[in-house]
């Protein structure tokens, strides 16, 4: 990966632009306040988008707004603990998403990567508001216990997803085999398969064990994010003097780590699996770097992974890490989650590199992310070779770059 020169967008200007977009995309419904990813393309509330939004809001010193973002997100939690990946606050707003027959009013019936504990802990560490922690804890407790039970019906300590959309990477080629699709496909073909899974989910009454008959992928990033957030849950529970809960969540995180090593790890790479009996999906996407975020490797193996793959052989594009390696048959520079660079995946990789003290590599990810914003503004995703912006405009995820600045200031200065 060639060096990029960042010379126009200073941190101050970056914060100003991020704040503009976050305020522009702010919405409210009654007493609730939330942020949409894009007013034109995504006019509803999404689960992990709101988690990203709260992280951004903390970094631009709008901490109370970050709390409101999370409280609106948990307001539609299901009785079983699941938090839906979409909330349709504005029922009058017509959009392609609103015609999906989820079998339930006001929300979808699937979830997304459970980033909430990470966000809540970040908020708490910023202002030490224990009342906020106490108020939202019951929601978090129910969510993670749901994930651990409903999404691991065979009790092998690996979390399954029932729809590609639950990964947050809707049409990623990691799910092609499970969907019965070839590497080369149209977005319409992929969407049709995912719509069928929605219908299956309705027939299954939104229950994971039943859905495992139709689609069951134990995805690496979803499990990685679950592990890291269970560790944050342990910290939150400990802060609230819930010792038994704290020990439970930490134990569960360790069990998933062990299961991932047993079922997913091969040749120093963690691979997602599909079907009831885990079958590895050996396809290179950005996910191979995600285990760094949860410290699944020792220092030596982490270095070996990075030295083998990061900015090398299929991941050697100019503007960060492509979502799919360029030497995969499924790679498509215009293919949504099948090639373009996304700021959120850059962010996860950045966080992982920082965990291992790989500051030079982390700096490259930060510079590439900033260069994308500098070149094309806040777009949904980008051409990894040219930096050309693609998808929605004034898309909020670009704001995660400011969290990289915050992280680098603390860690490059020697503070954890």
Residue, then its C-alpha position, 0 to 999 in steps of 0.5 A: x500500500x503506497x503512502x498517502x499524504x493528508x494535507x487538506x482535512x485537519x482534525x478540526x475540519x473533520x470534526x466540523x464536517x462530522x458534526x454537520x452530518x450528524x446534526x443533519x441526519x438527526x431525527x426524533x419521534x416523541x421523546x426519542x432521538x436517533x440518527x439515520x445513516x443517510x436521509x435519502x437512502x437510509x431514512x430509518x434507525x439501524x442497530x449497528x449504525x446507531x452504535x457507530x453513531x454513539x461512538x462518533x457523538x462521544x468523540x465530538x463531545x455530544x455525549x448526552x446525544x449518544x445516550x439518547x441514541x442508545x436509549x432509542x435503540x433499546x426501546x423496541x427490544x423484543x420480549x425474548x431480548x433480541x434488538x431488531x436491526x431496523x426501527x421504522x419510527x416514521x411510518x409515513x416514509x415510503x422506501x424499499x425497506x418499508x415494503x419488506x414483510x417482516x411479520x411485525x409492525x414498526x421493526x424488522x425481525x432480525x438483529x445485527x452485530x451486538x455492539x451495544x456494550x462497547x458503546x455503553x462502556x465508552x459513554x460511561x468512561x467519558x462521563x461516569x454517569x452510573x445512572x445511565x449505566x443502571x438504566x440501560x443494563x437490563x436491556x443489555x443483559x437481556x440482549x446478550x443472554x438472547x444471543x448466547x441462547x437463541x443463536x447457539x441452539x446446539x450449544x457448541x459456543x459459536x453464535x449463528x446468524x439466520x440471515x446475511x443482513x444480520x452480519x451487517x454485510x448484506x451481500x458479502x460473498x461469505x454467504x454465497x454457499x449458504x444461499x446457494x449462489x455462485x461467485x458472480x451474481x446480481x444484487x437482485x438475485x442476492x436480494x431475492x434469496x434474502x427476502x425468502x429468508x425473511x419469509x422463512x423467519x416469519x414461518x419460524x416465528x423468529x426462532x433461531x433453532x427453526x431458522x437453522x434449517x434454512x440458513x445458519x452461518x457462524x460468522x467470524x466478525x459476529x462472533x468476534x464482536x460478541x466476544x469483545x462486547x461480552x468482555x465489556x458487559x463483564x466490566x459494566x456488570x462489575x461496575x454495578x457490583x453484579x459479580x455473578x453477571x460479570x463472571x458469567x459474561x467473561x466465561x461466555x466470552x472465553x468459551x466462544x474464543x475456544x470454540x472459534x479456535x476449535x472450529x474456525x481456525x486453520x493455517x492461522x486464519x479464522x474462517x466463517x462456517x455454514x450448515x449445522x455441522x461447521x463447514x469452513x468458508x475459505x474465502x478471503x474477505x476483510x473478516x480475516x483481520x477482525x479477530x484482532x479486535x477481540x485479541x484472539x491471537x497471541x502477539x506472534x500469530x497476530x504479527x504473522x497474520x498481518x505480515x502475510x495478508x495486510x496490504x498484501x496479496x489481494x488486500x494491497x489496494x490504495x485506500x484501506x482494505x477492500x471488503x473482498x480480496x482482489x484475487x477472489x472470483x467474487x471480487x467486484x469493485x462496484x459490488x456493495x459488500x463484494x469489494x468496496x472499502x467501507x470506513x467501518x471495516x477500516x475502523x475494526x481493523x484499526x482497533x485490532x491493530x492498536x490492541x497489538x501495538x501495531x501502530x505503524x499499520x494502524x496509522x496507515x489505516x487511519x490515513x487511508x480512511x481520512x484520505x477517502x473523506x478528504x477526496x470524496x466526502x462522506x460516502x457510503x463506501x469507496x473504490x479501494x483503488x481510486x478512492x471514488x465515492x460510491x453509494x449514499x451521500x452524507x453517510x454517517x459511518x465516515x465519522x468513525x475516522x474521528x475515533x481513530x484520531x482519539x485512539x491514536x492520541x491516547x495510545x501513541x502517547x503511551x496511554x491505554 
